[in-house]
Each structure stands twice: as structure tokens, then as C-alpha cells.
Amino acid sequence: MRETSGRLLRLLPLLQAHRDWPGTELADRLGVTTRTVRRDVDRLRALGYPVHAAMGPAGGYRLGAGAELPPLLLDDDEAVAVTIALHTSGSEEASLRALSKLSRVLPSRLRHRVAALEASMLALPVRGPEVAAAVLTRVSAAIRAAETLRFDYVSHDGTSSRRAVEPHRLVSWGRRWYLVGWDTGRRDWRTFRADRLSLRTPNGPRFAHRDPPDGDLTAYLTRKMGREMWPYRAVLKLHAPAAAVAGRVEGEVTPIDSRSCRLELASDSWDIVAFVVGMLDVPFEVESPPELTERLEVLSTRYAAAVRSR
């Protein structure tokens, strides 16, 4: 029995390689007969692994997807990577349950590796708002099935609205999850914070997937995300060439002349805008809004007082 179990643990990684395996090749790899391979495949099926078999000269075995999740077999590096990822993923209940299950079965040698990694890492408190796994799963399923999502949405200023959206992609940006989709009511592309969605049932009609906005989703998000999703938006004139600024900040940089450029920047607060601009270490002027100028005056007074106190 122990020999059979050990052979199953050698057979499973071979099947997980996402390729078709002729029975004769599996038998050679395992040092057994093709009849033994068939019996071992039947044992894996009994454990919940959906192993598909094709007959004929081009046939073989392939591990497919089933209705339920069977037991997983991870090598040492994979087990450590998954454990660390769960440790740093936040406090979402599903993550904590998975971490608890995995931690209980880790061998001692792997617990030591995980402990060493945890001791050498610093997890900064920068987690964004949590999004239930069920929400991400439902949105992903609607994208794959090309079904219109119906949901209630709360914008950053607290305004509520009901939306019907053809979902295009889920995007992890910074500390948040976003949905990018075609808003059927507004006839335009929109981005939505996933933590502000209240999904309605059932989904709406099916649709044909559109080409990504601007032909390039990454470029679109880089240009539009700050404007549409972050409430604090500023326009500044920097006394430096655009080439000296571009790539150093997540904002839209437009040349004015050979010695200056315009920076459109968005963030969670005016303090972060001030910090980012200060890190550029170039002279600048605030073009808008006046609220940023007022905040800079407060900060400059505070910094000046700190200098005078020396």
C-alpha cells in the first residue's frame, strides 16, 4: 500500500504538466506496466482527480478540470510561496482559512523556511479596502461568459447609481481592485472600484466583447485611472524638461517648451501630491486647484517652524 501511495505521488505531478501522456511513457517513467498505470489512474479518479483518457495511437492521459477541487500536491518551493502569499494577502476570511489549513500540514523543514522569510520581511500597513472573493469570482465569471453585469455603485463622493456594464477586465492597481467595462447607459468606457460594487442578480444579456479602450488597456488605465478614480487631482507647471520628469511619477506629463512641462497628477490626498512633487526636486507652480495651494501653505509653515526650532 505504501508503494502504491508513493507511486501515485509520482504520477500526479506528471499529469499536472498540462500535456497528454501515452500510457506506455507513463509506465516507463514509473517503472511499472501499463496495466498498473490504468489502476493508478482509477485510484486518482476515486480521490477526485478528473483524469481523462483517449484511446488509439494518439491517445493518452490528461488531467482536466472537475466539478470539485481535489487535494493539491505542491513541491517545497510552491508550498512556501503560497504560504507567504497568504500571510501578506490581508485579513480576508477565505485567505485566513486557507492559511490555517496549509500551516497545519507543512513539514517541519518548510515551517523553518517560512519562519525565516517572515522574520526577514517587513509588511507595511498599506492594504486597501477588502473585496470579497465572491465578488471577484462573479465578476470574472461574467467577463468569461460575456454577460452584462448589473450593480449598484457608490462613487467617491457618496453618490449612488445603478449601472449596467459589459465587463472587460478586472485590474489590480496599487492597493485596490477595479472593474473596467463598457457602461451601456453612458455609452462609454468606465472604471469602477470593486469594493464599491453591490452586484445584482441575475446578470443581464450577453454581449460581444469590444476591443479595449484606445486599443491598449494598459495605456488607457495609465492615462485615465487617476482622473476618474482618485478624487484629488492637480495640475502643476514644472520648470524642468518633460524628458527629465517622464517615468519618475505616475502622472500625465505634457511638454510646454524645452525647459518646462505640465504635470497632471491624482492621488488619495493633497499631502501625497505634495510629497510626490517634492520628491521630483524641481521648481514648480500650482495651476489648479486652489485647495492644493492652501495645503502647501500649511505644510510650508510647518516645515519652516521645524527649521527655526533647530
N, C-alpha and C positions, 0 to 999 in steps of 0.2 A: 504493500500500500504506500509506503514511504517513497519507493522508487517511482510509482505511478504519479504521485503528487509532485515529485521533483521534475518529472518529465513534462507534466502539464505546465509548470512554471517556466520551462524552457520553450515549450510550444507556443505559449501565449505571446511573448514578445515577437516571435517570428510572424505571427498572424497580425500583430499590430503594426507591422511595417508598411501597411497600405499597398499590398501587391498580391497578385494571385500566386499561390504556391502549389505546384503539382505535388500529388501525394508521394510520388517517388522521391522528390527532392527533400520533402519534409522527413521522410523515413531515413534518408541518408544523413541528414543533419542530426537527427536524434539517435541514430544507430539502432533503429527498430524496423519492423516490417510495415508495409502499407496497411495491413490489417490492423496493426496496433495503432497506427495513426488514426484510422477511422474510429476505433474505440475511444481514443483520447479526445477526438473532436466531439463525439457524442457526450462525453463527460463534461466538456466545456459548455456544450449546449444546455445540459442539465443544470449548470451553475448560472445560466442566464446569458451566456455569450452567444450572439447570433452569428454563428459560423456558417457561411453559405458555401455550397459545393456545386460545381459544374461538371457534368460528365463529358466524356470524349477526349480526343488527343490534346485539345487546347484547354481542357478543364483543370480544376484545381480547387483550392480552398481560399476563402477570403473572409475576413472579419468585417461584418457590416454593423449597421446601427439597429438597435432593437427598441422595443416599447418601454423598457425599463433600464436603468443604469446598473450594469453588472459590477462585481468587485473589480477595482483597478489594480494594476500591477505597475509600480513605479520603481525605477532604479534609484540608487542612493542620491545622485545629483538632482533628479527630478523631485524626490521627496523633500529634500532640503529646500529647493527653490519654491515649491508650493507652500511649505510651512512658513517661510519667511514672507512670501507674498500675502498670506492670510494674516500674519502678525501685523503687517503695515497697511492693511486694506481699510482699517477703520472698525467701527463697532457694530456694523450691520449684523443683525441676528443670524442670518444664514452663514456669514463668514465665521462667526464665533462658534457655531455648531460644527462646521467643517473642521475648524482648527482643533476643537476639543477631540473630535474623533481621530484625527490624524496624529495628534500628540500622544494619545493613549497607546498607539501601536508602533510608534517609532522605536527602532532598536536603539540600544544604549549608545552605540558609536555615532548614530546620527543625531541623537539628543545633544551630544557633546559638540558636534559641528554647528547645530542650530544655536546652542547657548553661546558659542564663541562669536558667531555672527551678530547675535543680538547685543552682546557686550561691546562690540566694536562699532555699532551703528547708532546714529542719533536720529530719532524720528521726530521731526519738528511738528508742532501743532498747526498744520496748515490744511487740514482736511476741510473740504467744502461740505455743503449740505448733503445728507444721505438721500439716496434714491433707492427705493425698494427694488429688490431683484425682480419681483413680479412685474413691475412697470417696465424695466428694461427688456424683459423677456417678451412681454406683449407687444411692445413697440417693434422689437426685432422681428417677431413673427409677422407683424403687419407689413413690414418692409419686404420680407421674403415672399409673402403671399400677394403683394401688391394690392392691399386693401386699405381704403381710406380710414384714417383714424378720426374719431370723434371725441373731443375732450373739452373740459372747462380749463381756462388758463388764467393765471393771476400774474399781471405784469409787475415790474419793479416798483411802480407807484401805487400798487394795490388795486388797480383796475381789473375787474373780472370780465371775461368774454368767453363765448362759446365758439369753438373752431372746428372746421372740417379740413383735414390736411392729408395730402398724399405724401406719406413719409418717404424720405430718400435715404438718409443716413443718420445713425447715432454717432455723436462725436464726443470724445473725452478731451476737454480743453482746460488745461490748468487744473483747478480743483473741482470742476463741475462737469456734468453730463448735459449735452444739448441734442435736440432733435432738429434736423434740417429737413424742410419739406415744402411742398407747394401748397400754399393756403388757397383753397378753392373759392373762399368768399372774397378774398382780397386780390385774387388773380396775380399772385406774385410769390417769390420765394421768401420764406421766413425762417428764423431760428428761434427755438423755444427752450427755456430751461426745463430739464426733465423733472426736477424736483417741484416744479410749479404746475405740472400736469395732473389733472384728475380725469382719468380715462373713463369714457362712457361705453356702454355696450348696447347692441352689438356694433362691430365695425361697419363702416359704410361700404359703398360699392367698390368693385375692383377697378383698377386703372392701369394704363400702360406707363411704365417708368419713363420719365423725361431725362434728357441729357442734363448733366449737372449744371448749376448756375455758372455763367461766364465760361462754360466749357472746362472749368478746373475748380473742383470743390475746395481744394486747399487754398488756392489763391483767393477765392471768394470769401472764405472764412477769415483769412488774414486781413482782408480789406474791410469786411463788414462787421466782424464779430464785436469789436469794441464799440462801434457806433450803435448797434442795435441791442446789445445785451448789457452793457455796463452804463450805469446812469451818470457817471461823472466824466464829461467829455470836455477836452480843452484844445484850443488852437494856439500855438506858440510860434513866434518867429525866432529862429536860431541864427546867430551870427557865426555860421560855420558852413562850409560847402556840404551839399546833400550827400556826397560820397563819403564824407567823414562821419556822418550820422547813421546812414542806412546800415541795417544789420546790427546795430547796437541797441536798438529799442524796438519793442513791439508796437509800432505805430505807423501811420502813413506819412512818409517823407516826400515833400514836393520841392524841387529846386525853385528858388526865386531868382537868383543870379549866381555868379561864380563864387560869391563869398557868403551867401545866406540861403536858408531854406525854411520851409514851413513844416511844422510837425503837428499832426492831428493825433491826439492821444486820448485813450479812455481807460478808466480804472474803477476800482471799488470806492475810492475816496480821493479827496484833494491832497491829502498827506502823501499818498502813494505817487500821485502825479508830481508833487514837489520833489519827492525822493528820486524818482526816475530822472527828471530833468537835471537835478543837482549832480547825479552820477555822470551825466554827459560831460560836465565840466566845460561848458561853453557859455558865453553871454547869450541872454535870451530876453524876449519881450512877450508879455501875455496879450494876445489879440482877443481872446474870449475864453471863458465868461468872466464877469467881474467877481464872481464868488471865489475864483481861484486867486485873483489878485488880493482879495481880502484875507484869504487864508495864508498867503505868502507873507503878508504884513504881520500877521500874528506870529508866524514861525520866525520871521526875521527878528522881531522884537525879543522873542525867547532866546534865540541864538546870541543876539547881541548882549543880552543880560548875562549869559553864561560866560562870554568873553570878558566882560567888565568885572566879573567876580573873581578872576584869577589874581 
